[in-house]
Every structure is written in structure tokens, then in C-alpha cells.
Amino acid sequence: MNPPAGRTSRTGRPGRPRSPEADLAILAATRAALVELGWSKLTMGDVAARAGVAKTTLYRRWAGKNELVVDAVAVLFDEHLDLPDRGSLQADVEGVVLRFADLLERPETKTALMAVVAESTRDDALRARIRSTIVDRQKTLVLLGRERAQARGELPYEEDPATAARNADLIFDVIAGAVVHRALVSAEPVDTDWARAFTALLVAGLRAALPQPPDAPGD
């Protein structure tokens, strides 16, 4: 997100180094303004005023509102969604489901995510930015969880890279789709009981779909 010091501005003149603290303040101001104003009323000027910077400062960093809001959402995911090692595949998945649900309960996450997803249905560039900035970065959690499960002998190693990539995409889509639908579309709680039942279904499906190691747990 942050370019190297001494970056060149759009005019071709050397620009001042970007401050990570200033960027985070701007992104926080973006989320606050979005919750209060909504997508349609949010402007770059609103964000600049809240962040205490010139509007030109925003445009040196982001081309427009779409990019700014996506980055504001991405920071929330980067800061609040991780995958602690809880000792088993089922426990790891259950933990990340609950963390994801907690993140979606935050008003700034809920408002911003729903806004950019809705807007992306009419904007291919925005959809691509959501994928590269949010989806692809969070998909690394699936890769990490799979590596742990393989090291524990809970899942087999997949020798074909294309098959492994497709399976990772599928796992991510199932988890993200189910939690987002439950929390934001159905407006139902993602509590411990639901997370446990969902995780059991997912893990059972994985074990049924993939050839298991000879000494896989439960064999």
C-alpha cells in the first residue's frame, strides 16, 4: 500500500515520503465518514476534512472514492483477521469463522464491505481491486491452515499445483460465502454453536473429497 520514500508525483516531481500513520488516519476517517454518511453521500472532501489533510493529499494516494474505501476495508481485515494455531484443522477453521463474524459485526466493516460489493457490480475495476486487495490477501489464511493440517497429517499433500489452487479457492469461497450470508444477508448470529456445526460439515466434506493420508486422525 505504501510506496517507497521519495516517490515521484503524478507531475513528475519528487514527492514527500508517505507516512503510514497519516495513511491509517485517512483510512479510519474514511470508515467513520462512510458509517455516518453512507456510500452515496461520501466524498473525498468529507474524508479530507475528518482526517485533517488537504484533499489533494488524498488524490496523491488514491485515484478516487472507490480505491480509498476498498483500502479502508482491507486494513480492517489485515488488522483483525488472523489464524492462530489451535491444534487441529477443525479448531483452526472454527476460530477463523468466529473472528470473521466478529469483524463483520463492526459497523464500519459491515457498512464499507456492503457498499463496495454493491458498487462493484457496476464497476469491473473496483471488483478487481477488491479481489487483489482483500480477497487474495485473506486467501493466505486458507493456505496457512491447509499447510498446518497437512503437517499434522489431517489433510493430504496435493501434488498438482492447479488442483491445489482450485481447492484453496473453493475452501475460501465456502467459508467467506457462508459467513457473509449468515451475518450480513440473513442477519443471523454466527455464534459458537453455528460455527462448530458449520466447521464440522466443512471438514467432513474435505475429508470425503480428498484422499486421506494413511494415518489421518480418525482413521
Accessible surface in RSA format (square Angstrom, percent):
REM  Atomic radii and reference values for relative SASA: ProtOr
REM  Chains: A
REM  Algorithm: Lee & Richards
REM  Probe-radius: 1.40
REM  Slices: 20
REM RES _ NUM      All-atoms   Total-Side   Main-Chain    Non-polar    All polar
REM                ABS   REL    ABS   REL    ABS   REL    ABS   REL    ABS   REL
RES MET A   1   106.26  55.0  32.08  21.2  74.19 176.6  43.01  36.6  63.25  83.8
RES ASN A   2    74.86  51.6  46.23  44.7  28.63  68.9  18.15  43.7  56.71  54.8
RES PRO A   3    41.04  29.9  25.13  22.9  15.91  57.8  32.02  26.4   9.02  56.0
RES PRO A   4   108.05  78.7  95.80  87.3  12.25  44.5 107.72  88.9   0.33   2.0
RES ALA A   5    82.02  75.4  51.58  79.6  30.44  69.2  53.08  74.8  28.94  76.7
RES GLY A   6    45.90  56.6   0.00   N/A  45.90  56.6  26.16  71.8  19.74  44.2
RES ARG A   7    50.01  21.0  42.08  21.5   7.93  18.9  14.58  19.9  35.43  21.5
RES THR A   8    86.62  61.6  65.07  66.0  21.55  51.4  34.72  46.6  51.90  78.5
RES SER A   9    21.79  18.4  15.02  20.0   6.77  15.6  14.68  31.3   7.11  10.0
RES ARG A  10   175.89  73.9 132.57  67.6  43.32 103.1  80.56 110.1  95.33  57.8
RES THR A  11    89.22  63.5  53.97  54.7  35.25  84.0  62.05  83.3  27.17  41.1
RES GLY A  12    51.99  64.1   0.00   N/A  51.99  64.1  28.51  78.2  23.48  52.6
RES ARG A  13   158.99  66.8 157.86  80.5   1.13   2.7  65.80  89.9  93.19  56.5
RES PRO A  14   117.21  85.4  94.55  86.2  22.66  82.4  94.61  78.1  22.60 140.5
RES GLY A  15    19.58  24.1   0.00   N/A  19.58  24.1  13.79  37.9   5.78  12.9
RES ARG A  16   200.28  84.1 184.33  94.0  15.95  38.0  78.98 107.9 121.31  73.5
RES PRO A  17    83.72  61.0  67.31  61.4  16.42  59.7  67.31  55.6  16.42 102.0
RES ARG A  18    31.25  13.1  13.77   7.0  17.47  41.6   3.89   5.3  27.35  16.6
RES SER A  19    41.99  35.5  38.39  51.2   3.60   8.3  33.63  71.6   8.36  11.7
RES PRO A  20    66.73  48.6  65.88  60.1   0.85   3.1  66.57  55.0   0.16   1.0
RES GLU A  21   126.27  72.5 119.15  90.1   7.12  17.0  68.03 131.6  58.24  47.5
RES ALA A  22    32.94  30.3  24.33  37.5   8.61  19.6  32.15  45.3   0.79   2.1
RES ASP A  23     2.41   1.7   2.41   2.4   0.00   0.0   2.41   5.7   0.00   0.0
RES LEU A  24    83.40  46.4  80.81  57.8   2.59   6.5  80.87  56.8   2.52   6.8
RES ALA A  25    51.74  47.6  39.60  61.1  12.14  27.6  47.32  66.6   4.42  11.7
RES ILE A  26     0.48   0.3   0.48   0.4   0.00   0.0   0.48   0.3   0.00   0.0
RES LEU A  27     0.36   0.2   0.36   0.3   0.00   0.0   0.36   0.3   0.00   0.0
RES ALA A  28    45.54  41.9  40.66  62.7   4.89  11.1  41.57  58.5   3.97  10.5
RES ALA A  29     9.80   9.0   4.20   6.5   5.60  12.7   9.09  12.8   0.71   1.9
RES THR A  30     0.24   0.2   0.24   0.2   0.00   0.0   0.24   0.3   0.00   0.0
RES ARG A  31    27.85  11.7  27.53  14.0   0.32   0.8   3.09   4.2  24.76  15.0
RES ALA A  32    50.21  46.2  38.58  59.5  11.63  26.5  46.41  65.4   3.80  10.1
RES ALA A  33     0.00   0.0   0.00   0.0   0.00   0.0   0.00   0.0   0.00   0.0
RES LEU A  34     0.76   0.4   0.66   0.5   0.10   0.3   0.66   0.5   0.10   0.3
RES VAL A  35    68.86  45.3  47.33  42.9  21.52  51.9  47.34  41.1  21.51  58.3
RES GLU A  36   122.87  70.5  88.26  66.8  34.61  82.4  39.50  76.4  83.38  68.1
RES LEU A  37    53.45  29.8  40.20  28.8  13.25  33.3  42.99  30.2  10.46  28.1
RES GLY A  38    25.16  31.0   0.00   N/A  25.16  31.0  24.18  66.3   0.99   2.2
RES TRP A  39    43.11  17.3  36.58  17.7   6.52  15.3  29.54  15.7  13.57  22.0
RES SER A  40   102.04  86.2  69.63  92.9  32.41  74.7  50.79 108.2  51.24  71.8
RES LYS A  41   145.24  70.9 132.14  81.1  13.10  31.2  81.39  73.3  63.85  68.0
RES LEU A  42     3.78   2.1   0.47   0.3   3.32   8.3   0.47   0.3   3.32   8.9
RES THR A  43    69.67  49.5  65.47  66.4   4.20  10.0  63.44  85.2   6.23   9.4
RES MET A  44    11.35   5.9   8.07   5.3   3.28   7.8   7.82   6.7   3.53   4.7
RES GLY A  45    28.26  34.8   0.00   N/A  28.26  34.8  21.50  59.0   6.76  15.1
RES ASP A  46    44.32  31.0  39.05  38.9   5.27  12.5   4.93  11.6  39.40  39.3
RES VAL A  47     0.62   0.4   0.62   0.6   0.00   0.0   0.62   0.5   0.00   0.0
RES ALA A  48     5.12   4.7   5.02   7.8   0.10   0.2   5.02   7.1   0.10   0.3
RES ALA A  49    82.56  75.9  51.18  79.0  31.38  71.4  62.85  88.5  19.71  52.2
RES ARG A  50   100.66  42.3  61.84  31.5  38.82  92.4  32.68  44.7  67.99  41.2
RES ALA A  51    24.48  22.5   0.12   0.2  24.36  55.4   5.62   7.9  18.87  50.0
RES GLY A  52    68.03  83.9   0.00   N/A  68.03  83.9  36.22  99.4  31.81  71.2
RES VAL A  53    45.30  29.8  26.25  23.8  19.05  45.9  35.26  30.6  10.04  27.2
RES ALA A  54    59.29  54.5  42.52  65.6  16.77  38.1  52.72  74.2   6.56  17.4
RES LYS A  55   107.16  52.3 100.64  61.7   6.52  15.5  45.79  41.2  61.37  65.4
RES THR A  56    86.64  61.6  85.04  86.2   1.60   3.8  74.63 100.2  12.01  18.2
RES THR A  57    19.87  14.1  19.87  20.1   0.00   0.0   9.66  13.0  10.21  15.4
RES LEU A  58     0.00   0.0   0.00   0.0   0.00   0.0   0.00   0.0   0.00   0.0
RES TYR A  59    84.84  39.6  83.86  47.7   0.98   2.5  54.62  41.0  30.21  37.2
RES ARG A  60    95.16  40.0  89.38  45.6   5.78  13.8  38.46  52.6  56.71  34.4
RES ARG A  61    41.58  17.5  20.89  10.6  20.69  49.3   0.70   1.0  40.88  24.8
RES TRP A  62     3.26   1.3   2.67   1.3   0.59   1.4   1.29   0.7   1.96   3.2
RES ALA A  63    58.24  53.5  39.21  60.5  19.03  43.3  39.51  55.6  18.73  49.6
RES GLY A  64    20.47  25.2   0.00   N/A  20.47  25.2  20.07  55.1   0.40   0.9
RES LYS A  65    46.63  22.7  41.60  25.5   5.03  12.0  27.84  25.1  18.79  20.0
RES ASN A  66    38.95  26.9  38.12  36.8   0.82   2.0  12.32  29.6  26.63  25.7
RES GLU A  67    52.53  30.2  52.45  39.7   0.08   0.2  11.24  21.7  41.29  33.7
RES LEU A  68     0.54   0.3   0.54   0.4   0.00   0.0   0.54   0.4   0.00   0.0
RES VAL A  69     0.55   0.4   0.55   0.5   0.00   0.0   0.55   0.5   0.00   0.0
RES VAL A  70     0.00   0.0   0.00   0.0   0.00   0.0   0.00   0.0   0.00   0.0
RES ASP A  71     5.65   4.0   5.65   5.6   0.00   0.0   0.15   0.4   5.50   5.5
RES ALA A  72     0.48   0.4   0.48   0.7   0.00   0.0   0.48   0.7   0.00   0.0
RES VAL A  73     0.00   0.0   0.00   0.0   0.00   0.0   0.00   0.0   0.00   0.0
RES ALA A  74     0.62   0.6   0.12   0.2   0.50   1.1   0.50   0.7   0.12   0.3
RES VAL A  75    10.23   6.7   9.97   9.0   0.25   0.6  10.23   8.9   0.00   0.0
RES LEU A  76     2.15   1.2   2.15   1.5   0.00   0.0   2.15   1.5   0.00   0.0
RES PHE A  77     8.80   4.4   8.80   5.5   0.00   0.0   8.80   5.3   0.00   0.0
RES ASP A  78    72.41  50.7  42.88  42.7  29.53  69.8  28.01  65.9  44.39  44.3
RES GLU A  79   102.58  58.9  65.74  49.7  36.84  87.7  36.51  70.6  66.07  53.9
RES HIS A  80    70.69  38.6  55.72  38.7  14.97  38.3  41.30  42.6  29.39  34.2
RES LEU A  81    17.61   9.8   9.65   6.9   7.95  20.0   9.66   6.8   7.95  21.4
RES ASP A  82    69.66  48.8  69.36  69.0   0.30   0.7  32.22  75.8  37.43  37.3
RES LEU A  83    13.40   7.5   6.71   4.8   6.69  16.8   7.43   5.2   5.97  16.1
RES PRO A  84    48.54  35.4  36.62  33.4  11.92  43.3  47.95  39.6   0.59   3.7
RES ASP A  85    92.07  64.5  60.25  60.0  31.82  75.2  23.81  56.0  68.26  68.1
RES ARG A  86   117.71  49.4  86.35  44.0  31.36  74.7  30.53  41.7  87.18  52.8
RES GLY A  87    51.66  63.7   0.00   N/A  51.66  63.7  31.26  85.8  20.40  45.7
RES SER A  88    37.14  31.4  37.12  49.5   0.01   0.0  28.94  61.6   8.20  11.5
RES LEU A  89     7.83   4.4   7.83   5.6   0.00   0.0   7.83   5.5   0.00   0.0
RES GLN A  90    60.54  33.9  60.07  43.9   0.47   1.1  24.06  51.2  36.48  27.7
RES ALA A  91    25.68  23.6  22.02  34.0   3.66   8.3  25.52  35.9   0.16   0.4
RES ASP A  92     1.55   1.1   1.20   1.2   0.36   0.8   0.94   2.2   0.61   0.6
RES VAL A  93    13.57   8.9  13.15  11.9   0.42   1.0  13.57  11.8   0.00   0.0
RES GLU A  94    17.91  10.3  17.91  13.5   0.00   0.0   1.49   2.9  16.42  13.4
RES GLY A  95     5.31   6.5   0.00   N/A   5.31   6.5   4.74  13.0   0.57   1.3
RES VAL A  96    16.21  10.7  15.88  14.4   0.33   0.8  15.88  13.8   0.33   0.9
RES VAL A  97     0.01   0.0   0.00   0.0   0.01   0.0   0.01   0.0   0.00   0.0
RES LEU A  98    42.10  23.4  41.91  30.0   0.19   0.5  41.91  29.4   0.19   0.5
RES ARG A  99    94.87  39.8  91.84  46.8   3.03   7.2  19.28  26.3  75.59  45.8
RES PHE A 100    16.24   8.1  16.24  10.1   0.00   0.0  16.24   9.8   0.00   0.0
RES ALA A 101     5.17   4.8   4.93   7.6   0.24   0.5   4.98   7.0   0.19   0.5
RES ASP A 102    97.87  68.6  91.71  91.3   6.16  14.6  26.99  63.5  70.88  70.7
RES LEU A 103     3.30   1.8   0.66   0.5   2.64   6.6   2.85   2.0   0.44   1.2
RES LEU A 104     0.26   0.1   0.08   0.1   0.18   0.5   0.12   0.1   0.14   0.4
RES GLU A 105   107.18  61.5  95.46  72.2  11.72  27.9  39.38  76.2  67.80  55.4
RES ARG A 106    82.59  34.7  80.32  40.9   2.27   5.4  23.90  32.7  58.69  35.6
RES PRO A 107    82.74  60.3  79.19  72.2   3.55  12.9  82.74  68.3   0.00   0.0
RES GLU A 108    35.91  20.6  35.48  26.8   0.43   1.0   8.92  17.3  26.99  22.0
RES THR A 109     0.00   0.0   0.00   0.0   0.00   0.0   0.00   0.0   0.00   0.0
RES LYS A 110    79.05  38.6  79.05  48.5   0.00   0.0  38.04  34.2  41.01  43.7
RES THR A 111    44.39  31.6  36.72  37.2   7.66  18.3  25.90  34.8  18.49  28.0
RES ALA A 112     0.26   0.2   0.26   0.4   0.00   0.0   0.26   0.4   0.00   0.0
RES LEU A 113    16.82   9.4  16.82  12.0   0.00   0.0  16.82  11.8   0.00   0.0
RES MET A 114    86.78  44.9  82.09  54.3   4.70  11.2  72.03  61.2  14.75  19.5
RES ALA A 115    16.00  14.7   5.25   8.1  10.75  24.4  14.17  20.0   1.83   4.8
RES VAL A 116     0.00   0.0   0.00   0.0   0.00   0.0   0.00   0.0   0.00   0.0
RES VAL A 117    73.33  48.3  73.27  66.3   0.06   0.1  73.27  63.7   0.06   0.1
RES ALA A 118    54.30  49.9  47.14  72.7   7.16  16.3  53.51  75.4   0.79   2.1
RES GLU A 119    37.04  21.3  36.58  27.7   0.46   1.1   0.42   0.8  36.62  29.9
RES SER A 120     8.19   6.9   8.19  10.9   0.00   0.0   0.00   0.0   8.19  11.5
RES THR A 121    93.99  66.8  68.93  69.9  25.06  59.7  61.39  82.5  32.60  49.3
RES ARG A 122   177.93  74.7 137.95  70.3  39.98  95.2  77.51 105.9 100.41  60.9
RES ASP A 123    38.04  26.6  33.73  33.6   4.31  10.2  12.13  28.6  25.91  25.8
RES ASP A 124   106.95  74.9  96.65  96.2  10.30  24.4  35.35  83.2  71.60  71.4
RES ALA A 125    78.27  72.0  61.74  95.3  16.53  37.6  69.93  98.5   8.34  22.1
RES LEU A 126     4.86   2.7   0.56   0.4   4.30  10.8   4.15   2.9   0.71   1.9
RES ARG A 127   111.15  46.7 110.30  56.2   0.85   2.0  59.54  81.4  51.61  31.3
RES ALA A 128    61.01  56.1  50.75  78.3  10.26  23.3  57.68  81.2   3.33   8.8
RES ARG A 129    68.66  28.8  64.44  32.8   4.22  10.1  15.37  21.0  53.29  32.3
RES ILE A 130    18.16  10.3  18.16  13.5   0.00   0.0  18.16  13.1   0.00   0.0
RES ARG A 131   123.18  51.7 122.81  62.6   0.37   0.9  43.14  59.0  80.04  48.5
RES SER A 132    65.95  55.7  54.57  72.8  11.38  26.2  42.43  90.4  23.52  32.9
RES THR A 133    15.51  11.0  12.65  12.8   2.86   6.8   5.90   7.9   9.61  14.5
RES ILE A 134     9.24   5.3   8.88   6.6   0.36   0.9   9.24   6.7   0.00   0.0
RES VAL A 135    34.65  22.8  34.44  31.2   0.20   0.5  34.65  30.1   0.00   0.0
RES ASP A 136    62.68  43.9  54.05  53.8   8.64  20.4  24.02  56.5  38.66  38.6
RES ARG A 137    85.51  35.9  76.12  38.8   9.39  22.4  52.31  71.5  33.20  20.1
RES GLN A 138    13.53   7.6  12.35   9.0   1.18   2.8   5.03  10.7   8.50   6.4
RES LYS A 139    23.98  11.7  23.98  14.7   0.00   0.0  17.79  16.0   6.19   6.6
RES THR A 140    74.66  53.1  71.43  72.4   3.23   7.7  57.08  76.7  17.58  26.6
RES LEU A 141    29.85  16.6  28.02  20.0   1.82   4.6  28.38  19.9   1.46   3.9
RES VAL A 142    17.65  11.6   9.88   8.9   7.76  18.7  16.29  14.2   1.36   3.7
RES LEU A 143    68.33  38.1  68.19  48.8   0.14   0.3  68.33  48.0   0.00   0.0
RES LEU A 144    68.26  38.0  65.83  47.1   2.43   6.1  67.53  47.4   0.74   2.0
RES GLY A 145     8.22  10.1   0.00   N/A   8.22  10.1   7.76  21.3   0.46   1.0
RES ARG A 146    31.62  13.3  28.24  14.4   3.38   8.0   5.68   7.8  25.93  15.7
RES GLU A 147   104.35  59.9  99.64  75.4   4.70  11.2  35.67  69.0  68.67  56.1
RES ARG A 148    48.18  20.2  43.45  22.1   4.73  11.3  20.57  28.1  27.61  16.7
RES ALA A 149     0.00   0.0   0.00   0.0   0.00   0.0   0.00   0.0   0.00   0.0
RES GLN A 150    18.73  10.5  13.72  10.0   5.01  11.9   0.00   0.0  18.73  14.2
RES ALA A 151    80.76  74.3  45.70  70.5  35.06  79.7  49.56  69.8  31.20  82.7
RES ARG A 152    73.42  30.8  40.94  20.9  32.48  77.3  44.36  60.6  29.07  17.6
RES GLY A 153    17.27  21.3   0.00   N/A  17.27  21.3  17.12  47.0   0.16   0.4
RES GLU A 154     9.67   5.6   9.58   7.3   0.09   0.2   1.83   3.5   7.84   6.4
RES LEU A 155     4.04   2.2   3.00   2.1   1.04   2.6   3.00   2.1   1.04   2.8
RES PRO A 156    17.32  12.6  14.05  12.8   3.27  11.9  16.93  14.0   0.39   2.4
RES TYR A 157   150.92  70.5 131.91  75.1  19.01  49.5 108.81  81.8  42.11  51.9
RES GLU A 158    36.96  21.2  12.47   9.4  24.49  58.3  16.11  31.2  20.85  17.0
RES GLU A 159   168.85  96.9 136.40 103.2  32.45  77.3  57.79 111.8 111.06  90.7
RES ASP A 160    72.54  50.8  65.87  65.6   6.67  15.8  34.23  80.6  38.31  38.2
RES PRO A 161   105.79  77.1  95.38  86.9  10.42  37.9 102.00  84.2   3.79  23.6
RES ALA A 162    53.97  49.6  43.66  67.4  10.31  23.4  52.06  73.3   1.91   5.1
RES THR A 163    47.45  33.8  47.45  48.1   0.00   0.0  36.24  48.7  11.21  17.0
RES ALA A 164    13.22  12.2  13.22  20.4   0.00   0.0  13.22  18.6   0.00   0.0
RES ALA A 165    55.41  50.9  48.30  74.5   7.11  16.2  54.54  76.8   0.88   2.3
RES ARG A 166   148.02  62.1 142.09  72.4   5.93  14.1  71.37  97.5  76.65  46.5
RES ASN A 167    30.57  21.1  30.11  29.1   0.46   1.1   4.73  11.4  25.84  25.0
RES ALA A 168     2.57   2.4   2.57   4.0   0.00   0.0   2.57   3.6   0.00   0.0
RES ASP A 169    51.13  35.8  51.13  50.9   0.00   0.0  14.37  33.8  36.76  36.7
RES LEU A 170   110.43  61.5 107.81  77.1   2.61   6.6 109.89  77.2   0.54   1.4
RES ILE A 171    16.51   9.4  15.82  11.8   0.69   1.7  16.51  11.9   0.00   0.0
RES PHE A 172    28.78  14.4  28.63  17.7   0.15   0.4  28.78  17.4   0.00   0.0
RES ASP A 173    85.32  59.8  75.50  75.1   9.82  23.2  25.85  60.8  59.47  59.3
RES VAL A 174    57.77  38.0  50.00  45.3   7.76  18.7  56.89  49.4   0.88   2.4
RES ILE A 175    19.45  11.1  19.45  14.5   0.00   0.0  19.45  14.0   0.00   0.0
RES ALA A 176    21.24  19.5  20.60  31.8   0.64   1.5  21.09  29.7   0.14   0.4
RES GLY A 177    39.45  48.6   0.00   N/A  39.45  48.6  35.15  96.5   4.30   9.6
RES ALA A 178    30.07  27.6  16.57  25.6  13.50  30.7  26.12  36.8   3.95  10.5
RES VAL A 179     0.00   0.0   0.00   0.0   0.00   0.0   0.00   0.0   0.00   0.0
RES VAL A 180    42.56  28.0  42.56  38.5   0.00   0.0  42.56  37.0   0.00   0.0
RES HIS A 181    99.19  54.2  98.95  68.8   0.24   0.6  65.69  67.7  33.50  39.0
RES ARG A 182    62.06  26.1  60.62  30.9   1.45   3.4   9.19  12.6  52.88  32.0
RES ALA A 183    12.09  11.1   2.12   3.3   9.97  22.7   2.87   4.0   9.21  24.4
RES LEU A 184    23.83  13.3   3.61   2.6  20.22  50.8   5.89   4.1  17.94  48.3
RES VAL A 185    96.28  63.4  68.76  62.2  27.52  66.3  72.37  62.9  23.91  64.9
RES SER A 186    49.47  41.8  25.65  34.2  23.82  54.9  19.82  42.2  29.64  41.5
RES ALA A 187    82.70  76.0  53.79  83.0  28.92  65.8  58.33  82.1  24.37  64.6
RES GLU A 188    82.01  47.1  76.53  57.9   5.47  13.0  12.58  24.3  69.43  56.7
RES PRO A 189    81.00  59.0  69.36  63.2  11.64  42.3  80.47  66.4   0.53   3.3
RES VAL A 190    20.33  13.4   1.64   1.5  18.69  45.0   2.01   1.7  18.32  49.7
RES ASP A 191    68.15  47.7  60.90  60.6   7.25  17.1  35.27  83.0  32.88  32.8
RES THR A 192    61.82  44.0  59.79  60.6   2.03   4.8  31.40  42.2  30.42  46.0
RES ASP A 193   104.71  73.3  97.44  97.0   7.27  17.2  31.33  73.7  73.38  73.2
RES TRP A 194    53.59  21.5  47.91  23.2   5.68  13.3  35.54  18.9  18.05  29.3
RES ALA A 195     0.00   0.0   0.00   0.0   0.00   0.0   0.00   0.0   0.00   0.0
RES ARG A 196   114.81  48.2 114.80  58.5   0.01   0.0  48.33  66.1  66.47  40.3
RES ALA A 197    66.32  61.0  52.43  80.9  13.89  31.6  60.39  85.0   5.93  15.7
RES PHE A 198    23.27  11.6  17.56  10.9   5.71  14.8  22.55  13.7   0.71   2.0
RES THR A 199     0.00   0.0   0.00   0.0   0.00   0.0   0.00   0.0   0.00   0.0
RES ALA A 200    43.08  39.6  38.13  58.8   4.95  11.3  39.35  55.4   3.73   9.9
RES LEU A 201   135.58  75.5 127.49  91.2   8.09  20.3 131.37  92.3   4.21  11.3
RES LEU A 202    19.64  10.9  12.54   9.0   7.10  17.9  19.02  13.4   0.61   1.7
RES VAL A 203     2.31   1.5   2.31   2.1   0.00   0.0   2.31   2.0   0.00   0.0
RES ALA A 204    59.36  54.6  48.32  74.6  11.03  25.1  54.70  77.0   4.65  12.3
RES GLY A 205    38.68  47.7   0.00   N/A  38.68  47.7  34.50  94.7   4.18   9.4
RES LEU A 206    21.41  11.9  19.53  14.0   1.88   4.7  20.19  14.2   1.22   3.3
RES ARG A 207    80.29  33.7  71.99  36.7   8.30  19.8  28.44  38.9  51.85  31.4
RES ALA A 208    92.19  84.8  51.09  78.8  41.10  93.5  61.87  87.1  30.32  80.3
RES ALA A 209    81.55  75.0  44.48  68.6  37.07  84.3  54.82  77.2  26.73  70.8
RES LEU A 210    23.20  12.9  18.85  13.5   4.35  10.9  19.96  14.0   3.24   8.7
RES PRO A 211   106.24  77.4  92.47  84.3  13.78  50.1 104.94  86.6   1.30   8.1
RES GLN A 212    56.91  31.8  28.36  20.7  28.55  68.0  28.07  59.7  28.84  21.9
RES PRO A 213    22.79  16.6  16.35  14.9   6.44  23.4  21.98  18.2   0.80   5.0
RES PRO A 214   134.94  98.3 101.83  92.8  33.11 120.3 114.18  94.3  20.75 129.0
RES ASP A 215   120.84  84.6  95.84  95.4  25.00  59.1  47.57 111.9  73.28  73.1
RES ALA A 216     5.50   5.1   1.95   3.0   3.55   8.1   1.95   2.7   3.55   9.4
RES PRO A 217    66.50  48.5  49.10  44.8  17.40  63.3  60.32  49.8   6.18  38.4
RES GLY A 218    88.58 109.2   0.00   N/A  88.58 109.2  42.81 117.5  45.76 102.5
RES ASP A 219   125.48  87.9  53.52  53.3  71.96 170.2  56.00 131.8  69.48  69.3
END  Absolute sums over single chains surface
CHAIN  1 A    11381.6       8977.2       2404.3       6824.8       4556.7
END  Absolute sums over all chains
TOTAL         11381.6       8977.2       2404.3       6824.8       4556.7
